[in-house]
Amino acid sequence: MPDVNMSVNLAGMTMKNPIVVASGTFGFGREYGEFFDLSELGGICAKGLTLHRREGNPAPRIAETPMGILNSVGLQNPGVDAFIAEELPFLRQYDVKVIANISGNTPEEYGIMCEKLAEAGVDMIEVNISCPNVKAGGLAYGTRPELAAEVTKMAKSHAGSVPVMVKLSPNVTDVTEIARAVEEAGADALSLINTLRGMRIDINTDRPVLKMNTGGLSGPAVLPVAVRMVWEVANAVKVPILGMGGVAKGEDAAQLMLAGATAVAVGTSLFADPYAAITVRDGLAAIAARKGLANVSDLTGGVKPW
């Protein structure tokens, strides 16, 4: 690997390199651990957790689409207590930062999960605000600044010294409005983008390809949207950003860092290539070396707008 310092600091959490595997694409690491040493990663963002076990949505719930996939898995997971008891000890065998991703139906659920995970000793909590608020008629927390702020305050008040990172939805008119609201509410970091809402129809059956009709679009197709939103948010807030969306190679990660991201998550590309995160890490190191940078962190915010 080129002689570049690859370590980065994300809201007080120091990682050996800026590559994180995105929530929902890596499970809890067990399967990918058969391919490579998980300690090679900067961080692992575990599969999204809910307060209680969830079976997820009925199949079909994943479908390919040009340059990406659509998914409506529906947060299938064993619940936060099972994660702490069974999966966290496995992940702690590795020299890697562990980020727990959480989803809730009420602010109180977020608070309970943050308290449990903080006591269990995770390195960071990623708060998914793309979830429906049952108290607000199913409106997603991430679509209204006041709702996003409410969840952020609840998470922060129960997370103790563990940093809280809020995952922003791209399905809004102005992502910077939400970003500012959660920063003001105390978020330590932001991650973006979550999936874009999409739909495909099978013209032979005239039915949507997903049982839930619509789903989240991820993969290479969303990279330009992710780069644009990271750039906009980086210019609107002071907290660090974990950039994600369509990252498959070093050049993709470099774009997000130049746009303002401190670290980068690799997601959908892992389905096609289990070594994708390692490939991205090594490609990013090579780019930093080619640019004559001593530290990969020097890429962050280095874009030169016209």
C-alpha positions as CSV (number, residue, x, y, z in Angstrom):
1,M,0.0,0.0,0.0
2,P,1.3,3.5,-0.7
3,D,3.0,5.4,2.1
4,V,-0.1,7.5,3.1
5,N,-1.5,8.0,6.6
6,M,-4.9,6.5,6.1
7,S,-6.3,7.3,9.6
8,V,-9.2,9.6,10.0
9,N,-11.2,11.0,13.0
10,L,-15.0,10.9,12.7
11,A,-16.5,12.8,15.6
12,G,-13.9,11.7,18.1
13,M,-13.8,8.2,16.8
14,T,-10.4,7.4,15.3
15,M,-10.4,4.8,12.5
16,K,-7.3,3.2,10.9
17,N,-8.7,4.1,7.5
18,P,-11.8,6.0,6.2
19,I,-13.7,2.9,4.9
20,V,-16.8,1.8,6.7
21,V,-19.2,-0.9,5.4
22,A,-22.8,0.5,5.2
23,S,-25.6,-0.7,7.4
24,G,-27.8,-3.3,5.8
25,T,-25.2,-4.5,3.3
26,F,-22.8,-6.3,5.6
27,G,-25.1,-8.1,8.1
28,F,-23.2,-8.4,11.3
29,G,-20.0,-9.3,9.5
30,R,-19.9,-13.1,10.0
31,E,-20.3,-14.0,6.3
32,Y,-17.8,-11.4,5.0
33,G,-15.4,-12.5,7.8
34,E,-14.9,-15.7,5.8
35,F,-13.4,-13.7,2.9
36,F,-11.1,-11.3,4.7
37,D,-9.9,-10.1,8.2
38,L,-12.6,-7.6,9.3
39,S,-9.8,-5.7,11.1
40,E,-8.8,-4.4,7.6
41,L,-11.8,-2.1,7.7
42,G,-12.0,1.3,9.4
43,G,-15.5,0.6,10.7
44,I,-18.4,-1.7,10.5
45,C,-21.9,-0.3,10.5
46,A,-24.1,-3.2,11.6
47,K,-27.4,-4.1,10.1
48,G,-30.2,-1.8,11.2
49,L,-31.7,-2.6,14.6
50,T,-35.1,-2.1,16.1
51,L,-36.1,-2.3,19.8
52,H,-37.8,-5.7,19.1
53,R,-37.2,-8.5,16.6
54,R,-38.6,-7.8,13.1
55,E,-39.2,-10.3,10.3
56,G,-39.2,-7.6,7.6
57,N,-41.3,-7.3,4.5
58,P,-42.7,-10.2,2.4
59,A,-40.8,-11.3,-0.8
60,P,-40.0,-10.2,-3.4
61,R,-38.1,-7.5,-1.6
62,I,-34.9,-7.1,-3.6
63,A,-34.7,-6.5,-7.3
64,E,-32.0,-5.5,-9.7
65,T,-32.3,-2.3,-11.8
66,P,-29.8,-0.8,-14.2
67,M,-26.7,0.4,-12.2
68,G,-28.2,-0.6,-8.9
69,I,-30.8,-2.4,-6.9
70,L,-34.2,-1.7,-5.3
71,N,-34.8,-3.1,-1.8
72,S,-37.7,-3.1,0.6
73,V,-36.3,-5.6,3.1
74,G,-38.1,-3.8,5.9
75,L,-35.5,-3.8,8.6
76,Q,-35.4,-7.6,9.3
77,N,-33.3,-8.0,12.4
78,P,-33.0,-9.9,15.7
79,G,-33.6,-6.8,17.9
80,V,-31.2,-4.7,19.9
81,D,-30.9,-7.1,22.9
82,A,-30.0,-10.1,20.6
83,F,-27.4,-7.9,18.8
84,I,-25.8,-7.0,22.1
85,A,-25.8,-10.6,23.4
86,E,-24.8,-12.4,20.3
87,E,-23.4,-10.2,17.5
88,L,-21.4,-7.5,19.4
89,P,-19.1,-10.0,21.1
90,F,-18.3,-11.5,17.7
91,L,-17.4,-8.0,16.2
92,R,-15.3,-7.2,19.3
93,Q,-12.9,-9.9,18.3
94,Y,-11.6,-7.6,15.5
95,D,-9.7,-4.3,15.6
96,V,-12.4,-2.3,14.0
97,K,-14.8,0.4,15.1
98,V,-18.4,-0.8,15.6
99,I,-21.3,1.5,14.6
100,A,-24.8,0.4,15.6
101,N,-27.6,1.6,13.3
102,I,-31.0,2.1,14.9
103,S,-34.6,2.6,13.7
104,G,-37.6,3.5,15.9
105,N,-41.3,4.2,15.6
106,T,-41.2,6.8,18.4
107,P,-38.6,9.0,19.9
108,E,-38.8,7.0,23.1
109,E,-37.8,3.8,21.3
110,Y,-34.7,5.6,20.0
111,G,-33.8,6.7,23.5
112,I,-34.1,3.1,24.9
113,M,-31.9,1.7,22.2
114,C,-29.3,4.4,22.6
115,E,-29.1,3.7,26.3
116,K,-28.7,-0.1,25.8
117,L,-26.1,0.3,23.1
118,A,-24.1,2.9,25.0
119,E,-24.0,0.7,28.0
120,A,-22.9,-2.2,25.8
121,G,-19.9,-0.2,24.5
122,V,-20.4,0.4,20.8
123,D,-18.1,3.0,19.3
124,M,-20.9,5.1,17.6
125,I,-24.6,5.1,17.1
126,E,-26.1,5.8,13.6
127,V,-29.7,7.1,13.9
128,N,-31.8,6.3,10.9
129,I,-34.4,9.0,10.6
130,S,-36.0,7.6,7.4
131,C,-38.4,5.7,9.7
132,P,-42.2,6.5,10.0
133,N,-43.2,8.4,13.2
134,V,-46.3,6.5,14.4
135,K,-47.3,9.6,16.5
136,A,-47.2,11.8,13.4
137,G,-49.4,9.7,11.1
138,G,-46.5,7.7,9.6
139,L,-44.6,10.8,8.4
140,A,-40.9,10.0,8.2
141,Y,-38.7,11.7,10.8
142,G,-36.2,12.7,8.2
143,T,-38.6,14.7,6.1
144,R,-39.3,17.5,8.6
145,P,-36.7,19.5,10.5
146,E,-38.6,19.5,13.8
147,L,-39.1,15.7,13.8
148,A,-35.5,15.1,12.9
149,A,-34.4,17.4,15.7
150,E,-36.7,15.7,18.2
151,V,-35.2,12.2,17.5
152,T,-31.7,13.6,17.6
153,K,-32.2,15.2,21.0
154,M,-33.7,12.0,22.4
155,A,-30.8,9.9,21.1
156,K,-28.1,12.3,22.4
157,S,-29.8,12.5,25.9
158,H,-29.5,8.7,26.2
159,A,-26.3,7.9,24.4
160,G,-23.9,9.1,27.2
161,S,-20.4,9.6,25.8
162,V,-21.0,7.6,22.7
163,P,-21.1,9.8,19.6
164,V,-24.4,10.0,17.7
165,M,-24.4,10.2,13.9
166,V,-27.7,11.0,12.1
167,K,-28.4,9.3,8.7
168,L,-30.1,11.8,6.4
169,S,-32.7,10.9,3.8
170,P,-32.2,12.2,0.2
171,N,-36.0,12.2,-0.3
172,V,-36.4,15.8,0.7
173,T,-36.6,19.1,-1.0
174,D,-33.6,20.7,0.8
175,V,-31.3,18.3,2.7
176,T,-29.4,21.2,4.2
177,E,-32.5,22.2,6.2
178,I,-32.6,18.8,7.9
179,A,-28.8,18.8,8.3
180,R,-28.8,22.1,10.2
181,A,-31.7,21.0,12.4
182,V,-30.0,17.9,13.6
183,E,-26.7,19.6,14.0
184,E,-28.4,22.2,16.2
185,A,-30.1,19.4,18.1
186,G,-26.7,18.0,19.0
187,A,-25.7,15.5,16.4
188,D,-22.0,14.7,16.5
189,A,-21.8,13.6,12.8
190,L,-24.0,13.1,9.8
191,S,-24.2,10.2,7.3
192,L,-25.6,10.5,3.8
193,I,-27.2,9.5,1.6
194,N,-29.8,6.9,2.5
195,T,-31.5,5.2,-0.4
196,L,-33.6,7.1,-3.0
197,R,-37.2,6.0,-3.3
198,G,-37.8,4.1,-6.6
199,M,-40.1,1.7,-8.4
200,R,-40.0,-0.8,-11.3
201,I,-42.9,-2.6,-12.9
202,D,-42.8,-6.0,-14.6
203,I,-44.5,-5.4,-18.0
204,N,-45.4,-9.1,-18.3
205,T,-47.5,-9.2,-15.1
206,D,-48.2,-5.5,-14.8
207,R,-47.2,-5.7,-11.2
208,P,-44.4,-3.9,-9.4
209,V,-41.2,-6.0,-9.0
210,L,-41.3,-5.5,-5.3
211,K,-44.2,-6.8,-3.1
212,M,-44.3,-3.4,-1.2
213,N,-44.5,-1.6,-4.6
214,T,-41.7,0.8,-4.0
215,G,-38.3,0.5,-2.4
216,G,-34.9,2.1,-1.8
217,L,-32.6,2.6,-4.8
218,S,-28.9,2.1,-4.2
219,G,-25.8,1.4,-6.2
220,P,-23.7,3.3,-8.8
221,A,-26.7,5.1,-10.2
222,V,-27.0,7.2,-7.0
223,L,-23.4,8.3,-6.7
224,P,-23.8,11.7,-8.4
225,V,-26.8,12.5,-6.1
226,A,-24.7,11.5,-3.1
227,V,-21.7,13.7,-4.1
228,R,-24.0,16.7,-4.7
229,M,-25.8,16.3,-1.3
230,V,-22.5,15.7,0.6
231,W,-21.1,18.9,-0.9
232,E,-24.3,20.9,-0.1
233,V,-24.3,19.6,3.5
234,A,-20.6,20.1,4.0
235,N,-21.1,23.7,3.2
236,A,-24.0,24.1,5.6
237,V,-22.8,22.4,8.8
238,K,-19.6,22.0,10.8
239,V,-20.0,18.4,12.0
240,P,-18.1,15.7,10.1
241,I,-19.8,13.6,7.4
242,L,-19.8,9.9,6.5
243,G,-20.5,9.9,2.8
244,M,-22.1,7.0,1.0
245,G,-24.1,6.1,-2.1
246,G,-22.8,4.2,-5.1
247,V,-19.2,3.7,-3.9
248,A,-17.5,0.9,-5.8
249,K,-14.0,2.0,-6.3
250,G,-11.4,4.4,-5.0
251,E,-12.3,7.2,-7.4
252,D,-15.9,7.2,-6.0
253,A,-14.7,7.5,-2.4
254,A,-12.3,10.3,-3.4
255,Q,-15.2,12.2,-4.9
256,L,-17.2,12.0,-1.7
257,M,-14.2,13.1,0.4
258,L,-13.4,16.0,-2.0
259,A,-17.0,17.0,-1.6
260,G,-16.6,17.2,2.1
261,A,-16.8,13.7,3.6
262,T,-14.4,12.7,6.4
263,A,-15.0,9.0,5.8
264,V,-16.9,6.9,3.2
265,A,-19.2,3.9,3.4
266,V,-19.3,1.0,0.9
267,G,-22.6,-0.7,0.5
268,T,-24.3,-2.2,-2.5
269,S,-21.1,-3.1,-4.3
270,L,-20.4,-5.6,-1.6
271,F,-23.2,-7.8,-3.0
272,A,-21.3,-8.3,-6.3
273,D,-17.8,-8.3,-4.8
274,P,-17.2,-9.2,-1.1
275,Y,-13.8,-7.6,-1.3
276,A,-15.2,-4.2,-2.6
277,A,-14.4,-2.3,0.6
278,I,-10.8,-3.4,0.5
279,T,-10.6,-2.5,-3.2
280,V,-12.0,1.0,-2.4
281,R,-9.5,1.5,0.5
282,D,-6.5,0.5,-1.6
283,G,-7.7,2.6,-4.6
284,L,-8.2,5.6,-2.3
285,A,-4.7,5.3,-0.9
286,A,-3.3,5.2,-4.4
287,I,-5.1,8.3,-5.4
288,A,-3.9,10.2,-2.3
289,A,-0.3,9.1,-3.0
290,R,-0.6,10.2,-6.6
291,K,-1.8,13.6,-5.4
292,G,1.3,13.8,-3.2
293,L,-0.8,13.8,0.0
294,A,0.8,12.6,3.3
295,N,-2.7,12.1,4.8
296,V,-5.8,10.7,3.2
297,S,-7.7,13.2,5.4
298,D,-6.2,16.0,3.3
299,L,-8.7,15.0,0.5
300,T,-11.7,16.2,2.6
301,G,-13.3,19.3,1.3
302,G,-10.7,19.7,-1.4
303,V,-13.1,20.3,-4.3
304,K,-12.4,23.4,-6.4
305,P,-15.8,24.7,-7.6
306,W,-15.8,26.6,-10.8
